[in-house]
Amino acid sequence: MLEKLIPKTKDAIALTCATFIALSFFIAGFCDVLNYLIVKAILFLSFGALFVFTIIFAFKNEGKKNRPESETLQDDSL
């Protein structure tokens, strides 16, 4: 049952991490613990790591071609 909740794709993992970090900032600010140095360090380091992961993933990602590569393309203007 928990297998459905664990993200399996890179996009879902990045989205889950970003959501977790955003909620952490909100909860830390709401509970007035954002002023503690260790909490700030953990949150900003996790944000930085997610940013670096995003940049690396963006450079690895190749453009997806949605057009067929054949020379005889279908004419849709009817």
N, C-alpha and C positions, 0 to 999 in steps of 0.2 A: 504494500500500500504506500509506503514512503518512497518507493522508486518513481512514482509519478511526480513527486514534488521536487526531485533532484534534477536540475537542468543538465541536458546532455550536449547541446550545441554551444559553440563559442559565443554566439549572440545572446543566448539565454543566460549563460554564465556571466557575461559582462553586464547585462541588464540586472541580474540578481545582485551582483556586487555593487553596482551604482545605487540601487534601491537600498541596500543594506547601509551603505555609507551615508546616504542622504537621511535615512531614518536615524542613524547614530548621531549625526549632527543635530537633528531636531530634538531627540530625546535628551542629549547632553545639554543642550541649551535650555530646554524646558526644566530640567532638574537642577540647574545651576551648578553643574560639574564641569562645564566647558572651560572654566577659569583654571582648572588644574592643569599643570604642565604635561603630565603623562597622558591625560585624555586628549589634549591638543595634539601631542606628538603622534599618538596612535591614529587619530582621525586623519591628520594631514599626511602622514606616511602612507596610509591605505589609499587616500585620494591620489597621491602621487604615483603609487604603484599601479593603480587602475589607469591613470593617464598614460603612463609608459606602456602598459599592456595594450592600450587602445592605439597608440602611435605605431607600435610594432605590428599589430594586427592589420592596421590600415596599409602599411607598406608591403606586407605579405599578400594582401588580398589583390587578386587580379580582376580586371574588368570582365563582366559577363556579357557576351555577345548574344543578343536576342534575335538577330537577323539570320536567316538561312544563308549558307555560304555558296549555294549553287548559283550558276549564272542565269538560269531560267526562272526568274521570279514570277510569281502569280500576279496578274493584274486584277486588282480589286475594284476598279472604277467602273462599275456597271450601273 
